[in-house]
């Protein structure tokens, strides 16, 4: 019975550790990755990216923001 309890404890520790790593990734790393992708996509399309407003302005005067639903 002690061996089964030990395996259960290791399973719980593993699940908690995976959840902690996933939460760290989602909270801290993913926003930086997403912002970098948006900036690179904008500049590769010939636009100027504004990080504060999260908008891309093109040479023809059109502006596209991340919050816009239209694509």
CHARMM internal coordinates of N, CA and C (Angstrom, degrees):
IC EDIT
DIST 1 N 1 CA 1.4548
DIST 1 CA 1 C 1.5174
ANGL 1 N 1 CA 1 C 110.92
DIST 1 C 2 N 1.3607
ANGL 1 CA 1 C 2 N 116.55
DIHE 1 N 1 CA 1 C 2 N -35.54
DIST 2 N 2 CA 1.4576
ANGL 1 C 2 N 2 CA 119.63
DIHE 1 CA 1 C 2 N 2 CA 179.58
DIST 2 CA 2 C 1.5281
ANGL 2 N 2 CA 2 C 111.32
DIHE 1 C 2 N 2 CA 2 C -63.50
DIST 2 C 3 N 1.3205
ANGL 2 CA 2 C 3 N 116.38
DIHE 2 N 2 CA 2 C 3 N -36.45
DIST 3 N 3 CA 1.4616
ANGL 2 C 3 N 3 CA 120.03
DIHE 2 CA 2 C 3 N 3 CA -179.72
DIST 3 CA 3 C 1.5284
ANGL 3 N 3 CA 3 C 110.91
DIHE 2 C 3 N 3 CA 3 C -65.84
DIST 3 C 4 N 1.3118
ANGL 3 CA 3 C 4 N 117.31
DIHE 3 N 3 CA 3 C 4 N -40.60
DIST 4 N 4 CA 1.4664
ANGL 3 C 4 N 4 CA 121.00
DIHE 3 CA 3 C 4 N 4 CA 178.61
DIST 4 CA 4 C 1.5318
ANGL 4 N 4 CA 4 C 110.73
DIHE 3 C 4 N 4 CA 4 C -65.31
DIST 4 C 5 N 1.3174
ANGL 4 CA 4 C 5 N 117.07
DIHE 4 N 4 CA 4 C 5 N -38.41
DIST 5 N 5 CA 1.4669
ANGL 4 C 5 N 5 CA 121.01
DIHE 4 CA 4 C 5 N 5 CA 177.88
DIST 5 CA 5 C 1.5260
ANGL 5 N 5 CA 5 C 110.59
DIHE 4 C 5 N 5 CA 5 C -64.89
DIST 5 C 6 N 1.3313
ANGL 5 CA 5 C 6 N 116.51
DIHE 5 N 5 CA 5 C 6 N -40.18
DIST 6 N 6 CA 1.4547
ANGL 5 C 6 N 6 CA 120.80
DIHE 5 CA 5 C 6 N 6 CA 178.00
DIST 6 CA 6 C 1.5141
ANGL 6 N 6 CA 6 C 112.51
DIHE 5 C 6 N 6 CA 6 C -63.21
DIST 6 C 7 N 1.3189
ANGL 6 CA 6 C 7 N 116.62
DIHE 6 N 6 CA 6 C 7 N -40.44
DIST 7 N 7 CA 1.4614
ANGL 6 C 7 N 7 CA 120.57
DIHE 6 CA 6 C 7 N 7 CA 177.71
DIST 7 CA 7 C 1.5205
ANGL 7 N 7 CA 7 C 111.03
DIHE 6 C 7 N 7 CA 7 C -66.69
DIST 7 C 8 N 1.3122
ANGL 7 CA 7 C 8 N 116.92
DIHE 7 N 7 CA 7 C 8 N -38.79
DIST 8 N 8 CA 1.4626
ANGL 7 C 8 N 8 CA 120.14
DIHE 7 CA 7 C 8 N 8 CA 177.74
DIST 8 CA 8 C 1.5214
ANGL 8 N 8 CA 8 C 110.58
DIHE 7 C 8 N 8 CA 8 C -63.92
DIST 8 C 9 N 1.3321
ANGL 8 CA 8 C 9 N 116.76
DIHE 8 N 8 CA 8 C 9 N -42.36
DIST 9 N 9 CA 1.4658
ANGL 8 C 9 N 9 CA 120.53
DIHE 8 CA 8 C 9 N 9 CA 178.20
DIST 9 CA 9 C 1.5252
ANGL 9 N 9 CA 9 C 111.02
DIHE 8 C 9 N 9 CA 9 C -61.02
DIST 9 C 10 N 1.3192
ANGL 9 CA 9 C 10 N 118.20
DIHE 9 N 9 CA 9 C 10 N -42.91
DIST 10 N 10 CA 1.4630
ANGL 9 C 10 N 10 CA 121.10
DIHE 9 CA 9 C 10 N 10 CA 178.91
DIST 10 CA 10 C 1.5235
ANGL 10 N 10 CA 10 C 110.92
DIHE 9 C 10 N 10 CA 10 C -65.51
DIST 10 C 11 N 1.3265
ANGL 10 CA 10 C 11 N 117.05
DIHE 10 N 10 CA 10 C 11 N -36.32
DIST 11 N 11 CA 1.4644
ANGL 10 C 11 N 11 CA 120.17
DIHE 10 CA 10 C 11 N 11 CA 177.40
DIST 11 CA 11 C 1.5174
ANGL 11 N 11 CA 11 C 110.64
DIHE 10 C 11 N 11 CA 11 C -64.74
DIST 11 C 12 N 1.3128
ANGL 11 CA 11 C 12 N 116.93
DIHE 11 N 11 CA 11 C 12 N -43.43
DIST 12 N 12 CA 1.4692
ANGL 11 C 12 N 12 CA 120.99
DIHE 11 CA 11 C 12 N 12 CA 179.12
DIST 12 CA 12 C 1.5254
ANGL 12 N 12 CA 12 C 110.11
DIHE 11 C 12 N 12 CA 12 C -64.27
DIST 12 C 13 N 1.3126
ANGL 12 CA 12 C 13 N 117.53
DIHE 12 N 12 CA 12 C 13 N -43.13
DIST 13 N 13 CA 1.4717
ANGL 12 C 13 N 13 CA 121.04
DIHE 12 CA 12 C 13 N 13 CA 178.98
DIST 13 CA 13 C 1.5289
ANGL 13 N 13 CA 13 C 110.12
DIHE 12 C 13 N 13 CA 13 C -62.71
DIST 13 C 14 N 1.3117
ANGL 13 CA 13 C 14 N 117.68
DIHE 13 N 13 CA 13 C 14 N -41.32
DIST 14 N 14 CA 1.4620
ANGL 13 C 14 N 14 CA 121.43
DIHE 13 CA 13 C 14 N 14 CA 179.42
DIST 14 CA 14 C 1.5201
ANGL 14 N 14 CA 14 C 111.16
DIHE 13 C 14 N 14 CA 14 C -64.48
DIST 14 C 15 N 1.3150
ANGL 14 CA 14 C 15 N 117.61
DIHE 14 N 14 CA 14 C 15 N -44.90
DIST 15 N 15 CA 1.4624
ANGL 14 C 15 N 15 CA 121.20
DIHE 14 CA 14 C 15 N 15 CA 179.45
DIST 15 CA 15 C 1.5280
ANGL 15 N 15 CA 15 C 110.82
DIHE 14 C 15 N 15 CA 15 C -63.61
DIST 15 C 16 N 1.3096
ANGL 15 CA 15 C 16 N 117.86
DIHE 15 N 15 CA 15 C 16 N -42.51
DIST 16 N 16 CA 1.4668
ANGL 15 C 16 N 16 CA 121.49
DIHE 15 CA 15 C 16 N 16 CA 178.43
DIST 16 CA 16 C 1.5236
ANGL 16 N 16 CA 16 C 110.43
DIHE 15 C 16 N 16 CA 16 C -64.43
DIST 16 C 17 N 1.3220
ANGL 16 CA 16 C 17 N 117.66
DIHE 16 N 16 CA 16 C 17 N -41.35
DIST 17 N 17 CA 1.4635
ANGL 16 C 17 N 17 CA 120.87
DIHE 16 CA 16 C 17 N 17 CA 179.34
DIST 17 CA 17 C 1.5243
ANGL 17 N 17 CA 17 C 111.45
DIHE 16 C 17 N 17 CA 17 C -64.51
DIST 17 C 18 N 1.3161
ANGL 17 CA 17 C 18 N 117.71
DIHE 17 N 17 CA 17 C 18 N -42.72
DIST 18 N 18 CA 1.4672
ANGL 17 C 18 N 18 CA 121.26
DIHE 17 CA 17 C 18 N 18 CA 177.82
DIST 18 CA 18 C 1.5249
ANGL 18 N 18 CA 18 C 110.37
DIHE 17 C 18 N 18 CA 18 C -63.66
DIST 18 C 19 N 1.3236
ANGL 18 CA 18 C 19 N 117.30
DIHE 18 N 18 CA 18 C 19 N -41.22
DIST 19 N 19 CA 1.4676
ANGL 18 C 19 N 19 CA 121.01
DIHE 18 CA 18 C 19 N 19 CA 177.97
DIST 19 CA 19 C 1.5257
ANGL 19 N 19 CA 19 C 111.02
DIHE 18 C 19 N 19 CA 19 C -63.94
DIST 19 C 20 N 1.3206
ANGL 19 CA 19 C 20 N 117.40
DIHE 19 N 19 CA 19 C 20 N -38.54
DIST 20 N 20 CA 1.4688
ANGL 19 C 20 N 20 CA 120.87
DIHE 19 CA 19 C 20 N 20 CA 179.31
DIST 20 CA 20 C 1.5259
ANGL 20 N 20 CA 20 C 111.05
DIHE 19 C 20 N 20 CA 20 C -66.40
DIST 20 C 21 N 1.3165
ANGL 20 CA 20 C 21 N 117.29
DIHE 20 N 20 CA 20 C 21 N -42.43
DIST 21 N 21 CA 1.4678
ANGL 20 C 21 N 21 CA 120.78
DIHE 20 CA 20 C 21 N 21 CA 178.40
DIST 21 CA 21 C 1.5296
ANGL 21 N 21 CA 21 C 109.95
DIHE 20 C 21 N 21 CA 21 C -65.24
DIST 21 C 22 N 1.3203
ANGL 21 CA 21 C 22 N 117.86
DIHE 21 N 21 CA 21 C 22 N -42.46
DIST 22 N 22 CA 1.4644
ANGL 21 C 22 N 22 CA 121.26
DIHE 21 CA 21 C 22 N 22 CA 179.07
DIST 22 CA 22 C 1.5244
ANGL 22 N 22 CA 22 C 110.88
DIHE 21 C 22 N 22 CA 22 C -63.99
DIST 22 C 23 N 1.3213
ANGL 22 CA 22 C 23 N 118.06
DIHE 22 N 22 CA 22 C 23 N -41.22
DIST 23 N 23 CA 1.4639
ANGL 22 C 23 N 23 CA 121.14
DIHE 22 CA 22 C 23 N 23 CA 179.25
DIST 23 CA 23 C 1.5247
ANGL 23 N 23 CA 23 C 110.76
DIHE 22 C 23 N 23 CA 23 C -65.40
DIST 23 C 24 N 1.3381
ANGL 23 CA 23 C 24 N 117.55
DIHE 23 N 23 CA 23 C 24 N -40.96
DIST 24 N 24 CA 1.4633
ANGL 23 C 24 N 24 CA 121.05
DIHE 23 CA 23 C 24 N 24 CA 177.32
DIST 24 CA 24 C 1.5254
ANGL 24 N 24 CA 24 C 110.68
DIHE 23 C 24 N 24 CA 24 C -62.07
DIST 24 C 25 N 1.3255
ANGL 24 CA 24 C 25 N 116.79
DIHE 24 N 24 CA 24 C 25 N -45.33
DIST 25 N 25 CA 1.4668
ANGL 24 C 25 N 25 CA 120.89
DIHE 24 CA 24 C 25 N 25 CA 179.21
DIST 25 CA 25 C 1.5232
ANGL 25 N 25 CA 25 C 110.88
DIHE 24 C 25 N 25 CA 25 C -59.93
DIST 25 C 26 N 1.3267
ANGL 25 CA 25 C 26 N 115.82
DIHE 25 N 25 CA 25 C 26 N -48.48
DIST 26 N 26 CA 1.4680
ANGL 25 C 26 N 26 CA 120.61
DIHE 25 CA 25 C 26 N 26 CA -176.15
DIST 26 CA 26 C 1.5275
ANGL 26 N 26 CA 26 C 111.43
DIHE 25 C 26 N 26 CA 26 C -67.14
DIST 26 C 27 N 1.3108
ANGL 26 CA 26 C 27 N 118.32
DIHE 26 N 26 CA 26 C 27 N -37.00
DIST 27 N 27 CA 1.4646
ANGL 26 C 27 N 27 CA 121.50
DIHE 26 CA 26 C 27 N 27 CA -175.22
DIST 27 CA 27 C 1.5259
ANGL 27 N 27 CA 27 C 112.88
DIHE 26 C 27 N 27 CA 27 C -81.96
DIST 27 C 28 N 1.3354
ANGL 27 CA 27 C 28 N 118.03
DIHE 27 N 27 CA 27 C 28 N -36.43
DIST 28 N 28 CA 1.4597
ANGL 27 C 28 N 28 CA 119.84
DIHE 27 CA 27 C 28 N 28 CA -171.88
DIST 28 CA 28 C 1.5219
ANGL 28 N 28 CA 28 C 114.27
DIHE 27 C 28 N 28 CA 28 C -112.76
DIST 28 C 29 N 1.3080
ANGL 28 CA 28 C 29 N 118.23
DIHE 28 N 28 CA 28 C 29 N -42.35
DIST 29 N 29 CA 1.4559
ANGL 28 C 29 N 29 CA 119.95
DIHE 28 CA 28 C 29 N 29 CA -174.38
DIST 29 CA 29 C 1.5193
ANGL 29 N 29 CA 29 C 113.59
DIHE 28 C 29 N 29 CA 29 C -86.06
DIST 29 C 30 N 1.3138
ANGL 29 CA 29 C 30 N 118.44
DIHE 29 N 29 CA 29 C 30 N -40.82
DIST 30 N 30 CA 1.4576
ANGL 29 C 30 N 30 CA 121.16
DIHE 29 CA 29 C 30 N 30 CA -175.82
DIST 30 CA 30 C 1.5340
ANGL 30 N 30 CA 30 C 112.98
DIHE 29 C 30 N 30 CA 30 C -60.77
DIST 30 C 31 N 1.3448
ANGL 30 CA 30 C 31 N 121.27
DIHE 30 N 30 CA 30 C 31 N -43.47
DIST 31 N 31 CA 1.4683
ANGL 30 C 31 N 31 CA 118.93
DIHE 30 CA 30 C 31 N 31 CA 177.64
DIST 31 CA 31 C 1.5297
ANGL 31 N 31 CA 31 C 112.91
DIHE 30 C 31 N 31 CA 31 C -59.16
DIST 31 C 32 N 1.3201
ANGL 31 CA 31 C 32 N 117.87
DIHE 31 N 31 CA 31 C 32 N -37.78
DIST 32 N 32 CA 1.4654
ANGL 31 C 32 N 32 CA 120.70
DIHE 31 CA 31 C 32 N 32 CA 178.23
DIST 32 CA 32 C 1.5251
ANGL 32 N 32 CA 32 C 111.12
DIHE 31 C 32 N 32 CA 32 C -67.80
DIST 32 C 33 N 1.3097
ANGL 32 CA 32 C 33 N 117.31
DIHE 32 N 32 CA 32 C 33 N -40.47
DIST 33 N 33 CA 1.4633
ANGL 32 C 33 N 33 CA 121.40
DIHE 32 CA 32 C 33 N 33 CA 178.34
DIST 33 CA 33 C 1.5227
ANGL 33 N 33 CA 33 C 109.79
DIHE 32 C 33 N 33 CA 33 C -64.95
DIST 33 C 34 N 1.3193
ANGL 33 CA 33 C 34 N 117.26
DIHE 33 N 33 CA 33 C 34 N -45.18
DIST 34 N 34 CA 1.4575
ANGL 33 C 34 N 34 CA 122.00
DIHE 33 CA 33 C 34 N 34 CA -178.91
DIST 34 CA 34 C 1.5304
ANGL 34 N 34 CA 34 C 111.26
DIHE 33 C 34 N 34 CA 34 C -63.55
DIST 34 C 35 N 1.3323
ANGL 34 CA 34 C 35 N 117.27
DIHE 34 N 34 CA 34 C 35 N -41.74
DIST 35 N 35 CA 1.4501
ANGL 34 C 35 N 35 CA 121.29
DIHE 34 CA 34 C 35 N 35 CA 177.87
DIST 35 CA 35 C 1.5253
ANGL 35 N 35 CA 35 C 111.20
DIHE 34 C 35 N 35 CA 35 C -64.34
DIST 35 C 36 N 1.3121
ANGL 35 CA 35 C 36 N 116.71
DIHE 35 N 35 CA 35 C 36 N -41.98
DIST 36 N 36 CA 1.4647
ANGL 35 C 36 N 36 CA 120.68
DIHE 35 CA 35 C 36 N 36 CA 177.95
DIST 36 CA 36 C 1.5145
ANGL 36 N 36 CA 36 C 112.45
DIHE 35 C 36 N 36 CA 36 C -63.47
DIST 36 C 37 N 1.3157
ANGL 36 CA 36 C 37 N 117.22
DIHE 36 N 36 CA 36 C 37 N -40.30
DIST 37 N 37 CA 1.4620
ANGL 36 C 37 N 37 CA 120.83
DIHE 36 CA 36 C 37 N 37 CA 177.34
DIST 37 CA 37 C 1.5184
ANGL 37 N 37 CA 37 C 111.16
DIHE 36 C 37 N 37 CA 37 C -63.87
DIST 37 C 38 N 1.3212
ANGL 37 CA 37 C 38 N 116.92
DIHE 37 N 37 CA 37 C 38 N -42.83
DIST 38 N 38 CA 1.4659
ANGL 37 C 38 N 38 CA 120.75
DIHE 37 CA 37 C 38 N 38 CA 179.10
DIST 38 CA 38 C 1.5267
ANGL 38 N 38 CA 38 C 110.71
DIHE 37 C 38 N 38 CA 38 C -63.27
DIST 38 C 39 N 1.3284
ANGL 38 CA 38 C 39 N 116.46
DIHE 38 N 38 CA 38 C 39 N -44.69
DIST 39 N 39 CA 1.4640
ANGL 38 C 39 N 39 CA 120.93
DIHE 38 CA 38 C 39 N 39 CA 179.94
DIST 39 CA 39 C 1.5255
ANGL 39 N 39 CA 39 C 110.67
DIHE 38 C 39 N 39 CA 39 C -62.21
DIST 39 C 40 N 1.3212
ANGL 39 CA 39 C 40 N 117.38
DIHE 39 N 39 CA 39 C 40 N -46.16
DIST 40 N 40 CA 1.4606
ANGL 39 C 40 N 40 CA 121.21
DIHE 39 CA 39 C 40 N 40 CA -179.34
DIST 40 CA 40 C 1.5181
ANGL 40 N 40 CA 40 C 112.06
DIHE 39 C 40 N 40 CA 40 C -65.38
DIST 40 C 41 N 1.3196
ANGL 40 CA 40 C 41 N 117.37
DIHE 40 N 40 CA 40 C 41 N -40.56
DIST 41 N 41 CA 1.4559
ANGL 40 C 41 N 41 CA 120.99
DIHE 40 CA 40 C 41 N 41 CA 178.64
DIST 41 CA 41 C 1.5240
ANGL 41 N 41 CA 41 C 110.35
DIHE 40 C 41 N 41 CA 41 C -62.92
DIST 41 C 42 N 1.3257
ANGL 41 CA 41 C 42 N 116.09
DIHE 41 N 41 CA 41 C 42 N -41.92
DIST 42 N 42 CA 1.4700
ANGL 41 C 42 N 42 CA 120.54
DIHE 41 CA 41 C 42 N 42 CA -179.92
DIST 42 CA 42 C 1.5250
ANGL 42 N 42 CA 42 C 110.80
DIHE 41 C 42 N 42 CA 42 C -64.58
DIST 42 C 43 N 1.3189
ANGL 42 CA 42 C 43 N 117.58
DIHE 42 N 42 CA 42 C 43 N -50.57
DIST 43 N 43 CA 1.4607
ANGL 42 C 43 N 43 CA 120.00
DIHE 42 CA 42 C 43 N 43 CA -176.75
DIST 43 CA 43 C 1.5255
ANGL 43 N 43 CA 43 C 111.98
DIHE 42 C 43 N 43 CA 43 C -67.96
DIST 43 C 44 N 1.3308
ANGL 43 CA 43 C 44 N 117.86
DIHE 43 N 43 CA 43 C 44 N -33.17
DIST 44 N 44 CA 1.4614
ANGL 43 C 44 N 44 CA 120.72
DIHE 43 CA 43 C 44 N 44 CA 177.34
DIST 44 CA 44 C 1.5280
ANGL 44 N 44 CA 44 C 111.78
DIHE 43 C 44 N 44 CA 44 C -69.69
DIST 44 C 45 N 1.3422
ANGL 44 CA 44 C 45 N 116.67
DIHE 44 N 44 CA 44 C 45 N -23.58
DIST 45 N 45 CA 1.4579
ANGL 44 C 45 N 45 CA 121.29
DIHE 44 CA 44 C 45 N 45 CA 178.04
DIST 45 CA 45 C 1.5226
ANGL 45 N 45 CA 45 C 111.67
DIHE 44 C 45 N 45 CA 45 C -88.60
DIST 45 C 46 N 1.3286
ANGL 45 CA 45 C 46 N 117.17
DIHE 45 N 45 CA 45 C 46 N 1.80
DIST 46 N 46 CA 1.4580
ANGL 45 C 46 N 46 CA 120.43
DIHE 45 CA 45 C 46 N 46 CA 177.90
DIST 46 CA 46 C 1.5142
ANGL 46 N 46 CA 46 C 113.70
DIHE 45 C 46 N 46 CA 46 C 91.26
DIST 46 C 47 N 1.3030
ANGL 46 CA 46 C 47 N 118.23
DIHE 46 N 46 CA 46 C 47 N 16.96
DIST 47 N 47 CA 1.4501
ANGL 46 C 47 N 47 CA 121.54
DIHE 46 CA 46 C 47 N 47 CA -178.68
DIST 47 CA 47 C 1.5146
ANGL 47 N 47 CA 47 C 112.68
DIHE 46 C 47 N 47 CA 47 C -105.42
DIST 47 C 48 N 1.3288
ANGL 47 CA 47 C 48 N 114.35
DIHE 47 N 47 CA 47 C 48 N 177.71
DIST 48 N 48 CA 1.4573
ANGL 47 C 48 N 48 CA 122.06
DIHE 47 CA 47 C 48 N 48 CA 175.87
DIST 48 CA 48 C 1.5155
ANGL 48 N 48 CA 48 C 107.68
DIHE 47 C 48 N 48 CA 48 C -115.85
DIST 48 C 49 N 1.3261
ANGL 48 CA 48 C 49 N 117.31
DIHE 48 N 48 CA 48 C 49 N 123.77
DIST 49 N 49 CA 1.4630
ANGL 48 C 49 N 49 CA 121.83
DIHE 48 CA 48 C 49 N 49 CA -176.13
DIST 49 CA 49 C 1.5174
ANGL 49 N 49 CA 49 C 110.35
DIHE 48 C 49 N 49 CA 49 C -94.84
DIST 49 C 50 N 1.3335
ANGL 49 CA 49 C 50 N 116.53
DIHE 49 N 49 CA 49 C 50 N 131.66
DIST 50 N 50 CA 1.4581
ANGL 49 C 50 N 50 CA 122.37
DIHE 49 CA 49 C 50 N 50 CA 175.20
DIST 50 CA 50 C 1.5222
ANGL 50 N 50 CA 50 C 107.08
DIHE 49 C 50 N 50 CA 50 C -107.47
DIST 50 C 51 N 1.3221
ANGL 50 CA 50 C 51 N 117.13
DIHE 50 N 50 CA 50 C 51 N 111.78
DIST 51 N 51 CA 1.4558
ANGL 50 C 51 N 51 CA 121.98
DIHE 50 CA 50 C 51 N 51 CA -175.74
DIST 51 CA 51 C 1.5150
ANGL 51 N 51 CA 51 C 114.11
DIHE 50 C 51 N 51 CA 51 C -68.81
DIST 51 C 52 N 1.3378
ANGL 51 CA 51 C 52 N 117.69
DIHE 51 N 51 CA 51 C 52 N -28.01
DIST 52 N 52 CA 1.4645
ANGL 51 C 52 N 52 CA 119.78
DIHE 51 CA 51 C 52 N 52 CA -178.93
DIST 52 CA 52 C 1.5226
ANGL 52 N 52 CA 52 C 111.35
DIHE 51 C 52 N 52 CA 52 C -72.73
DIST 52 C 53 N 1.3284
ANGL 52 CA 52 C 53 N 116.76
DIHE 52 N 52 CA 52 C 53 N -44.52
DIST 53 N 53 CA 1.4653
ANGL 52 C 53 N 53 CA 119.85
DIHE 52 CA 52 C 53 N 53 CA -179.21
DIST 53 CA 53 C 1.5139
ANGL 53 N 53 CA 53 C 112.22
DIHE 52 C 53 N 53 CA 53 C -91.20
DIST 53 C 54 N 1.3485
ANGL 53 CA 53 C 54 N 116.59
DIHE 53 N 53 CA 53 C 54 N -10.72
DIST 54 N 54 CA 1.4599
ANGL 53 C 54 N 54 CA 122.90
DIHE 53 CA 53 C 54 N 54 CA -176.60
DIST 54 CA 54 C 1.5156
ANGL 54 N 54 CA 54 C 111.53
DIHE 53 C 54 N 54 CA 54 C 57.21
DIST 54 C 55 N 1.3352
ANGL 54 CA 54 C 55 N 115.03
DIHE 54 N 54 CA 54 C 55 N 43.36
DIST 55 N 55 CA 1.4600
ANGL 54 C 55 N 55 CA 121.69
DIHE 54 CA 54 C 55 N 55 CA -179.89
DIST 55 CA 55 C 1.5160
ANGL 55 N 55 CA 55 C 110.24
DIHE 54 C 55 N 55 CA 55 C -122.43
DIST 55 C 56 N 1.3090
ANGL 55 CA 55 C 56 N 115.96
DIHE 55 N 55 CA 55 C 56 N 151.03
DIST 56 N 56 CA 1.4529
ANGL 55 C 56 N 56 CA 123.44
DIHE 55 CA 55 C 56 N 56 CA 177.35
DIST 56 CA 56 C 1.5238
ANGL 56 N 56 CA 56 C 107.84
DIHE 55 C 56 N 56 CA 56 C -114.90
DIST 56 C 57 N 1.3400
ANGL 56 CA 56 C 57 N 116.26
DIHE 56 N 56 CA 56 C 57 N 125.74
DIST 57 N 57 CA 1.4542
ANGL 56 C 57 N 57 CA 121.44
DIHE 56 CA 56 C 57 N 57 CA 179.32
DIST 57 CA 57 C 1.5191
ANGL 57 N 57 CA 57 C 108.14
DIHE 56 C 57 N 57 CA 57 C -110.49
DIST 57 C 58 N 1.3418
ANGL 57 CA 57 C 58 N 115.52
DIHE 57 N 57 CA 57 C 58 N 127.84
DIST 58 N 58 CA 1.4567
ANGL 57 C 58 N 58 CA 121.24
DIHE 57 CA 57 C 58 N 58 CA -178.35
DIST 58 CA 58 C 1.5206
ANGL 58 N 58 CA 58 C 110.42
DIHE 57 C 58 N 58 CA 58 C -98.08
DIST 58 C 59 N 1.3405
ANGL 58 CA 58 C 59 N 115.99
DIHE 58 N 58 CA 58 C 59 N 167.97
DIST 59 N 59 CA 1.4650
ANGL 58 C 59 N 59 CA 121.88
DIHE 58 CA 58 C 59 N 59 CA -176.51
DIST 59 CA 59 C 1.5250
ANGL 59 N 59 CA 59 C 112.17
DIHE 58 C 59 N 59 CA 59 C -63.26
DIST 59 C 60 N 1.3318
ANGL 59 CA 59 C 60 N 117.80
DIHE 59 N 59 CA 59 C 60 N -29.15
DIST 60 N 60 CA 1.4701
ANGL 59 C 60 N 60 CA 119.92
DIHE 59 CA 59 C 60 N 60 CA -179.80
DIST 60 CA 60 C 1.5226
ANGL 60 N 60 CA 60 C 112.87
DIHE 59 C 60 N 60 CA 60 C -81.00
DIST 60 C 61 N 1.3342
ANGL 60 CA 60 C 61 N 118.22
DIHE 60 N 60 CA 60 C 61 N 3.03
DIST 61 N 61 CA 1.4583
ANGL 60 C 61 N 61 CA 122.43
DIHE 60 CA 60 C 61 N 61 CA 176.65
DIST 61 CA 61 C 1.5184
ANGL 61 N 61 CA 61 C 115.27
DIHE 60 C 61 N 61 CA 61 C 95.05
DIST 61 C 62 N 1.3056
ANGL 61 CA 61 C 62 N 117.63
DIHE 61 N 61 CA 61 C 62 N -6.89
DIST 62 N 62 CA 1.4612
ANGL 61 C 62 N 62 CA 119.68
DIHE 61 CA 61 C 62 N 62 CA 178.87
DIST 62 CA 62 C 1.5316
ANGL 62 N 62 CA 62 C 109.90
DIHE 61 C 62 N 62 CA 62 C -76.52
DIST 62 C 63 N 1.3169
ANGL 62 CA 62 C 63 N 113.57
DIHE 62 N 62 CA 62 C 63 N 147.76
DIST 63 N 63 CA 1.4636
ANGL 62 C 63 N 63 CA 120.36
DIHE 62 CA 62 C 63 N 63 CA -179.94
DIST 63 CA 63 C 1.5152
ANGL 63 N 63 CA 63 C 109.06
DIHE 62 C 63 N 63 CA 63 C -125.73
DIST 63 C 64 N 1.3241
ANGL 63 CA 63 C 64 N 115.86
DIHE 63 N 63 CA 63 C 64 N 136.56
DIST 64 N 64 CA 1.4600
ANGL 63 C 64 N 64 CA 121.72
DIHE 63 CA 63 C 64 N 64 CA 178.60
DIST 64 CA 64 C 1.5218
ANGL 64 N 64 CA 64 C 108.12
DIHE 63 C 64 N 64 CA 64 C -128.02
DIST 64 C 65 N 1.3268
ANGL 64 CA 64 C 65 N 115.95
DIHE 64 N 64 CA 64 C 65 N 125.03
DIST 65 N 65 CA 1.4594
ANGL 64 C 65 N 65 CA 121.01
DIHE 64 CA 64 C 65 N 65 CA -178.31
DIST 65 CA 65 C 1.5283
ANGL 65 N 65 CA 65 C 110.57
DIHE 64 C 65 N 65 CA 65 C -110.80
DIST 65 C 66 N 1.3281
ANGL 65 CA 65 C 66 N 116.27
DIHE 65 N 65 CA 65 C 66 N 155.27
DIST 66 N 66 CA 1.4720
ANGL 65 C 66 N 66 CA 120.76
DIHE 65 CA 65 C 66 N 66 CA -179.07
DIST 66 CA 66 C 1.5148
ANGL 66 N 66 CA 66 C 112.03
DIHE 65 C 66 N 66 CA 66 C -64.48
DIST 66 C 67 N 1.3282
ANGL 66 CA 66 C 67 N 118.11
DIHE 66 N 66 CA 66 C 67 N -31.26
DIST 67 N 67 CA 1.4582
ANGL 66 C 67 N 67 CA 121.29
DIHE 66 CA 66 C 67 N 67 CA -176.90
DIST 67 CA 67 C 1.5314
ANGL 67 N 67 CA 67 C 112.66
DIHE 66 C 67 N 67 CA 67 C -78.46
DIST 67 C 68 N 1.3246
ANGL 67 CA 67 C 68 N 117.88
DIHE 67 N 67 CA 67 C 68 N -11.90
DIST 68 N 68 CA 1.4588
ANGL 67 C 68 N 68 CA 121.21
DIHE 67 CA 67 C 68 N 68 CA -178.95
DIST 68 CA 68 C 1.5164
ANGL 68 N 68 CA 68 C 110.15
DIHE 67 C 68 N 68 CA 68 C -67.33
DIST 68 C 69 N 1.3154
ANGL 68 CA 68 C 69 N 116.55
DIHE 68 N 68 CA 68 C 69 N 138.76
DIST 69 N 69 CA 1.4602
ANGL 68 C 69 N 69 CA 121.23
DIHE 68 CA 68 C 69 N 69 CA 178.17
DIST 69 CA 69 C 1.5215
ANGL 69 N 69 CA 69 C 111.65
DIHE 68 C 69 N 69 CA 69 C -85.46
DIST 69 C 70 N 1.3248
ANGL 69 CA 69 C 70 N 117.49
DIHE 69 N 69 CA 69 C 70 N -22.65
DIST 70 N 70 CA 1.4637
ANGL 69 C 70 N 70 CA 121.25
DIHE 69 CA 69 C 70 N 70 CA -177.60
DIST 70 CA 70 C 1.5203
ANGL 70 N 70 CA 70 C 110.49
DIHE 69 C 70 N 70 CA 70 C -80.63
DIST 70 C 71 N 1.3257
ANGL 70 CA 70 C 71 N 115.26
DIHE 70 N 70 CA 70 C 71 N 142.17
DIST 71 N 71 CA 1.4569
ANGL 70 C 71 N 71 CA 119.74
DIHE 70 CA 70 C 71 N 71 CA 177.44
DIST 71 CA 71 C 1.4992
ANGL 71 N 71 CA 71 C 109.43
DIHE 70 C 71 N 71 CA 71 C -134.91
END
COOR INIT
IC SEED 1 N 1 CA 1 C
IC BUILD
